[in-house]
Amino acid sequence: MVRVVSVRFLLLALGWCLMLWMPASFAHEGHTHTPVNMKSALELALKTADDYTRAAPPFAAEPLAASWRGLPQSAASLVENGIGYYRVQVVNTATAELLLLKITLDGDIATAELEPLGADN
């Protein structure tokens, strides 16, 4: 009797675990968990600048100017290779501004700041 109850309990517990775990696994379909490297961080920074022309970035009420779209790869450069993140800047000479992004190794944009080009950049 005790063995039957414990087997039923284990099967029930396994069923609950699967019900809770399965939706999360389907939600990640097509999502990669490979860490971001320097090259992909630069590409992500350019894509983020492009995306910010369509929807307002977290630091502004309006989207960025259209001149941020399609910037060349040379516009993005690595500023810092920190532990767990890359700090990348994207320079737009047309607006005399730079977009400074902190990109985590997961590919998330941790911070984004827009600064004027100056002597210290």
Number of C-alpha atoms within 10 A of each C-alpha: 5 7 8 9 10 11 11 12 12 12 12 12 12 12 12 11 11 11 11 11 11 10 10 10 9 10 9 10 8 7 8 9 10 9 13 19 16 17 10 13 27 25 15 20 28 27 15 19 29 20 16 20 17 14 13 13 18 12 11 12 9 13 18 20 15 12 14 26 18 12 17 12 12 10 16 23 20 17 15 12 14 12 8 11 22 24 23 26 25 26 26 21 13 9 13 11 17 23 21 22 27 23 24 20 20 14 20 14 18 12 13 20 14 17 14 13 15 9 5 4 11
